[in-house]
Amino acid sequence: MENWKELPGYEGRYEVSDEGRVRSLKTGLLKKPTLNEKDGRLFILLWKNSRKPKLRRIHRLILETFRGPCPIGKEGCHNDGNKRNNRLTNLRWDTPKNNHADKIKHGTTNRGERCGIAKLTLKQVKKIRKDKRLQRIIAAEYGVLQNTISRIKNGKRWAYD
């Protein structure tokens, strides 16, 4: 059964549920979340006494309501790696280090080819590692700096693959 609690700081205005939903106490209607295209998380706009709404991430609202304020040095984590699954059973406060380890485990980290500024693919990196030519020649072929090739060959870049 879905449990509802008043949202701290917004008492008398909003409630959140352990199923990851938010509703207005004034209208009784559910608030429709919006997807943040950059980070993939769901958020809503909440109004208090001012005319300006405040953007709030849903996973944090759920955790703050049911688990209390975020402890210092912690952040909201999704146990299954799905940023849209904001059920209380899927959320926890944890360290950034553990959150990053989860991203690696779930395959949701943006390292390697998934990184927005990556110029090389994993296939190219593996080929570069085997290439015996001069690093400056390899760099020119792939359109990267010689330093990039050096770091790949020394295991300082793409070290996890």
C-alpha positions as CSV (number, residue, x, y, z in Angstrom):
1,M,0.0,0.0,0.0
2,E,1.3,3.4,-1.0
3,N,2.3,5.6,2.0
4,W,2.0,9.4,1.8
5,K,3.8,12.0,4.0
6,E,3.8,15.8,4.0
7,L,6.9,17.2,2.3
8,P,9.2,18.9,4.9
9,G,9.3,22.6,4.3
10,Y,6.1,22.5,2.2
11,E,3.7,21.3,5.0
12,G,0.1,21.9,4.0
13,R,1.1,22.2,0.3
14,Y,2.5,18.9,-1.0
15,E,2.8,15.2,-0.1
16,V,5.2,12.6,-1.4
17,S,4.7,8.9,-1.5
18,D,7.0,5.9,-1.0
19,E,6.2,5.0,-4.6
20,G,8.0,8.2,-5.8
21,R,5.0,10.4,-6.5
22,V,4.2,13.9,-5.5
23,R,0.7,15.5,-5.1
24,S,-0.7,18.9,-4.3
25,L,-2.7,19.0,-1.1
26,K,-4.7,22.0,-2.4
27,T,-6.0,20.2,-5.5
28,G,-5.3,16.5,-4.6
29,L,-3.8,16.1,-8.1
30,L,-0.5,14.3,-8.8
31,K,2.3,16.6,-10.0
32,K,3.6,15.5,-13.4
33,P,7.4,15.2,-13.2
34,T,9.7,16.6,-16.0
35,L,12.7,14.8,-17.3
36,N,16.0,16.6,-17.1
37,E,17.6,15.8,-20.5
38,K,21.1,16.4,-19.2
39,D,21.2,14.1,-16.2
40,G,18.2,11.8,-16.8
41,R,16.6,12.6,-13.5
42,L,13.0,13.6,-12.8
43,F,12.2,16.9,-11.2
44,I,9.2,19.0,-10.4
45,L,8.6,22.7,-9.6
46,L,7.3,23.5,-6.2
47,W,5.8,26.8,-5.0
48,K,5.9,28.1,-1.5
49,N,5.1,31.6,-0.5
50,S,6.9,33.4,-3.4
51,R,6.0,33.7,-7.0
52,K,9.2,31.9,-8.0
53,P,8.9,28.1,-8.1
54,K,11.8,25.9,-6.8
55,L,13.1,23.1,-9.0
56,R,13.4,19.9,-6.9
57,R,14.6,16.5,-7.9
58,I,12.1,13.8,-7.0
59,H,14.6,11.2,-5.6
60,R,15.8,13.8,-3.1
61,L,12.3,14.8,-2.0
62,I,11.5,11.1,-1.3
63,L,14.7,10.6,0.6
64,E,14.3,13.8,2.6
65,T,10.7,13.0,3.5
66,F,11.2,9.3,4.5
67,R,14.9,9.1,5.5
68,G,15.5,12.7,6.8
69,P,17.9,15.4,5.6
70,C,20.9,14.5,3.5
71,P,23.9,13.7,5.8
72,I,27.0,15.7,5.1
73,G,29.2,14.0,2.4
74,K,26.3,11.9,1.1
75,E,24.1,12.0,-2.0
76,G,20.9,10.4,-3.2
77,C,21.6,7.1,-4.9
78,H,19.4,4.8,-7.0
79,N,20.0,1.1,-6.1
80,D,19.1,-0.3,-9.6
81,G,20.9,2.5,-11.6
82,N,17.5,3.6,-13.1
83,K,17.3,7.4,-12.4
84,R,13.5,7.3,-13.1
85,N,12.8,4.7,-10.5
86,N,12.2,6.9,-7.4
87,R,10.5,4.4,-5.2
88,L,11.8,4.6,-1.6
89,T,12.9,0.9,-1.8
90,N,15.3,1.9,-4.6
91,L,16.8,5.0,-2.9
92,R,19.5,5.5,-0.3
93,W,21.9,8.2,1.0
94,D,25.4,7.1,0.3
95,T,28.9,8.5,-0.6
96,P,29.8,9.8,-4.0
97,K,32.4,7.0,-4.2
98,N,29.8,4.3,-3.7
99,N,27.4,6.0,-6.1
100,H,30.1,6.0,-8.8
101,A,30.8,2.3,-8.1
102,D,27.1,1.7,-8.7
103,K,27.2,3.5,-12.0
104,I,30.1,1.3,-13.1
105,K,28.2,-1.9,-11.9
106,H,25.0,-0.8,-13.7
107,G,26.8,0.4,-16.9
108,T,25.5,3.9,-16.5
109,T,28.8,5.7,-16.1
110,N,29.8,8.2,-18.8
111,R,33.4,7.0,-19.2
112,G,35.0,5.8,-22.4
113,E,32.9,6.3,-25.5
114,R,29.9,7.5,-23.5
115,C,31.9,10.6,-22.4
116,G,30.6,13.6,-24.3
117,I,34.1,14.8,-25.2
118,A,35.6,11.4,-26.2
119,K,37.3,11.4,-29.6
120,L,38.1,7.7,-29.7
121,T,36.2,4.5,-29.5
122,L,37.1,1.4,-27.4
123,K,38.0,-0.4,-30.7
124,Q,40.4,2.4,-31.7
125,V,42.0,2.4,-28.2
126,K,42.6,-1.3,-28.3
127,K,44.2,-0.9,-31.8
128,I,46.3,2.0,-30.5
129,R,47.7,-0.1,-27.7
130,K,48.9,-2.7,-30.1
131,D,50.3,-0.2,-32.6
132,K,54.2,-0.1,-32.6
133,R,54.6,3.1,-34.7
134,L,55.8,6.4,-33.3
135,Q,53.2,8.0,-31.0
136,R,53.1,11.3,-33.0
137,I,52.2,9.3,-36.2
138,I,49.4,7.4,-34.4
139,A,48.2,10.7,-32.9
140,A,48.1,12.4,-36.4
141,E,46.1,9.4,-37.8
142,Y,43.5,9.6,-35.1
143,G,43.4,13.4,-34.8
144,V,44.4,13.6,-31.1
145,L,47.5,14.8,-29.3
146,Q,50.6,12.7,-28.9
147,N,50.1,13.0,-25.1
148,T,46.7,11.3,-25.5
149,I,48.4,8.3,-27.2
150,S,51.1,8.2,-24.5
151,R,48.5,8.2,-21.8
152,I,46.6,5.4,-23.5
153,K,49.7,3.3,-23.9
154,N,50.8,3.9,-20.3
155,G,47.4,3.0,-18.8
156,K,46.6,6.5,-17.6
157,R,43.6,6.9,-20.0
158,W,41.1,4.2,-20.7
159,A,42.7,2.2,-17.9
160,Y,39.6,0.3,-17.0
161,D,39.2,-1.4,-20.5
